[in-house]
Amino acid sequence: MERVSKPNYYLDIAETVAKRATCLRRRFGAIIVKNDSIVATGYNGAPRGRKNCTNLGFCTRESLNIPRGERYELCRSVHAEQNAIISASREEMIDATMYIAGINAATGELEKEIDSCMLCKRLIINSGISTVVFRQSAEEYRVVRVRDWVINDDSLSGQFGY
């Protein structure tokens, strides 16, 4: 019997976490792992106590035809990365790895070309997390060194995530 690789083990967990998301467009799950222990998890959804898009039955950004990567201030959700970060202490995040998986809410298929938005990148940088792993398929993933986000500052080039 062949064991699943460590990155795919954690990405499988992030994908399961994504199934708790309440966004009508995309369902993301993020987990923070340090020293082979899960520190925190997060999925995208409305702030505690507020109604989720799944409860309301509509997505403001979708109803306004807002493209990916734009006008996140109109979104009800707190992103998966943000929810994971606010659930962990700074000490737990220093040199940790964040694993992220995304699911298209309409099709249930994995989102293959995912990236963190600019705000989430800033939070990840400040959190002390050193590596982010993005699921691309059931077996494939992309590894990003957070230091590269600092060096290649995309906030100066106009490029956006998600």
Secondary structure, 3 states (H helix, E strand, C coil): CCCCCHHHHHHHHHHHHHCCCCCCCEEEEEEEEECCEEEEEEECECCCCCCCHHHHCCCHHHHCCCCCCCCHHHCCCECHHHHHHHCCCHHHHCCCEEEEEEEECCCCCECCCCCCCHHHHHHHHHHCCCEEEEECCCCCEEEEEHHHHHHCCHHHCCCCCC
